[in-house]
Amino acid sequence: MCPNRLLPLARQPLLPPLDRLDARRAATPLARLRGLAGIAPDEVAATTALLLPRTRSIHTFAMRFPLDLVWIGHDGRAVRIDAAVPPRRLRACARAAEVLELPAGTALVARLRPGAPVR
């Protein structure tokens, strides 16, 4: 189940193997700024995902758990995957058009690799 704060956000369909995720799209500046920050680890299911469009860099300053970051290019394919990024970090990918935030380990379980179609 998706954390309550994310429920008002629009669902974002993803391609297999990520299609089982309850992905939401953070389309507004406030939703993008907040991301998954401040949500307790026990509130986030392993199936939670948040897509941040028009994003080439993120921070994990207020995160309470590590994230897998799937950087997605303009063609909808993964260009890079940063696994288990801990709180209080900055990450960027110049080739990305958007980033998908996932609980740590989700990309590994899905066997996601760079070049794989995501959306």
C-alpha positions in Angstrom: 0.0 0.0 0.0 1.1 3.5 -0.9 1.7 6.0 2.0 -1.4 8.2 2.5 0.5 11.4 1.4 1.0 9.9 -2.0 -2.5 8.7 -2.6 -3.7 12.0 -4.2 -1.0 11.8 -6.8 -1.8 10.3 -10.2 -0.9 6.7 -10.8 2.0 6.1 -13.2 1.8 2.9 -15.2 5.2 1.1 -15.6 6.3 -1.7 -17.8 7.2 -5.2 -16.6 8.9 -6.1 -14.4 7.9 -2.9 -12.5 4.2 -3.1 -13.4 3.4 -4.7 -10.0 4.4 -1.4 -8.2 2.0 1.2 -7.0 3.7 4.0 -8.8 2.7 7.6 -8.4 3.7 10.7 -10.5 4.9 13.7 -8.6 4.0 16.3 -11.2 3.8 19.5 -9.1 6.8 21.3 -7.7 5.7 20.6 -4.1 5.2 16.9 -4.7 8.6 16.7 -6.4 10.3 18.6 -3.6 8.7 16.3 -0.9 9.2 13.1 -2.8 9.4 10.2 -0.3 11.2 12.3 2.3 9.9 12.2 5.8 7.9 9.1 5.4 8.7 6.4 7.9 10.1 3.1 6.7 7.2 1.1 8.1 4.8 3.3 6.0 6.4 2.4 2.7 5.6 -1.0 1.2 8.1 -2.7 -1.1 5.7 -2.0 -3.9 5.8 1.8 -3.5 7.3 3.9 -6.3 7.4 7.6 -7.1 8.2 9.1 -10.5 9.8 12.5 -10.5 9.4 14.0 -14.1 11.7 16.6 -15.5 14.4 15.7 -12.9 18.1 15.2 -13.4 19.1 15.4 -9.8 17.7 14.6 -6.4 18.6 14.8 -2.7 17.8 12.3 0.1 18.3 14.8 3.0 15.1 14.1 4.8 14.9 10.4 3.9 14.4 7.9 6.6 15.4 4.8 4.5 17.7 4.1 1.5 16.4 4.3 -2.0 17.0 2.7 -5.4 17.0 5.4 -8.0 16.2 4.5 -11.6 17.2 7.3 -13.9 15.0 7.2 -17.1 15.9 8.8 -20.4 13.6 10.5 -22.9 13.0 7.2 -24.6 11.5 5.7 -21.4 14.5 3.3 -20.8 16.6 3.1 -17.7 19.9 4.9 -18.3 21.4 4.3 -14.8 20.4 2.6 -11.6 21.8 3.8 -8.2 21.1 1.1 -5.7 20.6 1.6 -2.0 21.3 5.4 -1.9 21.4 6.3 1.8 19.8 9.3 3.4 21.6 12.7 3.2 23.0 12.3 -0.3 22.9 14.1 -3.6 22.7 12.2 -6.9 22.5 13.4 -10.5 22.4 12.0 -14.0 22.8 14.3 -16.9 21.3 11.8 -19.4 18.1 11.4 -17.4 14.7 13.1 -18.1 13.1 11.7 -15.0 13.9 9.5 -12.0 11.9 6.7 -10.3 12.4 6.4 -6.5 12.0 3.0 -5.1 12.6 1.4 -1.7 16.2 0.0 -1.6 16.4 -3.5 -3.1 13.4 -3.1 -5.4 15.4 -2.7 -8.6 17.6 -5.7 -7.7 14.5 -7.9 -7.0 13.0 -6.8 -10.3 16.4 -7.6 -12.0 16.3 -4.1 -13.6 19.3 -3.2 -15.8 20.3 -0.1 -17.7 18.7 -0.1 -21.1 15.5 -1.9 -19.9 12.2 -0.2 -20.8 10.6 1.3 -17.7 7.6 3.3 -19.1 
